[in-house]
């Protein structure tokens, strides 16, 4: 899957980051409204998700608001550690665009960034003609941002909560049951051992493994073809009820370090891998566990 890989375990990846009617039944009905026209794309804005992040030219602590033509599943996104990494690898596609609006800690607008493909993006753009009425009230951002010139016209209004800096209760240094389950899962990939992988798969993924085996295929070997941290070590995690977040470091098959993140679900008393994602190198500085 290339340098960065997000493995959709079962069919949950879309439900995690794309707002669908069932998943959003308990969410606010409207995350964002507005329109974007510029940098080669035009779309109606439907979703917004706010999370703590470095912002502006100096990467000061602040809040980014991801806006898109699709809604976000806020509850699922809040469980993640590297939220922007997940958005980039698992949300954005040929039909889904994302623009990041940057706000300082007090809620003042400091710029925006986007990447729609080669030659179509901006690492950080700021114009004095951009107007913002956005205000921060506690852990919520609400208001509008507007801009119009010959190259770019957009307006967006949103009212969204700011994702928590830390989610759940911290796992112990040894990873506890969720951390050990994910390490066992990754070790099964190291060994291409489908039987060892099975206890850590969701029931629907076990069914897929059975179908693969009936065709003479090894599901662990298939999963291992995606990029993942080999010889992984637990570094941090959190748990909240039947959900757990696990962060690991390890080695890249290309040489050097790798890091990864997984969300696990407690099913029938066993922690199962719901989805995971990995990338080469160590964790980015602002996400160092």
Secondary structure as UniProt FT lines:
FT   STRAND          5..8
FT   TURN            10..11
FT   HELIX           12..17
FT   TURN            21..26
FT   STRAND          32..38
FT   TURN            39..40
FT   STRAND          41..44
FT   STRAND          47..55
FT   TURN            56..59
FT   STRAND          60..68
FT   HELIX           74..78
FT   HELIX           83..86
FT   HELIX           87..91
FT   TURN            94..95
FT   STRAND          98..104
FT   TURN            105..106
FT   STRAND          109..117
FT   TURN            118..119
FT   STRAND          120..125
FT   TURN            128..129
FT   STRAND          131..132
FT   STRAND          135..136
FT   STRAND          140..148
FT   STRAND          152..162
FT   STRAND          169..170
FT   TURN            173..174
FT   HELIX           176..190
FT   TURN            191..192
FT   HELIX           194..198
FT   TURN            199..200
FT   HELIX           203..214
FT   TURN            215..216
FT   HELIX           219..224
FT   STRAND          230..240
FT   TURN            241..242
FT   STRAND          243..251
FT   TURN            253..254
FT   STRAND          257..267
FT   TURN            268..269
FT   STRAND          270..280
FT   HELIX           285..287
//
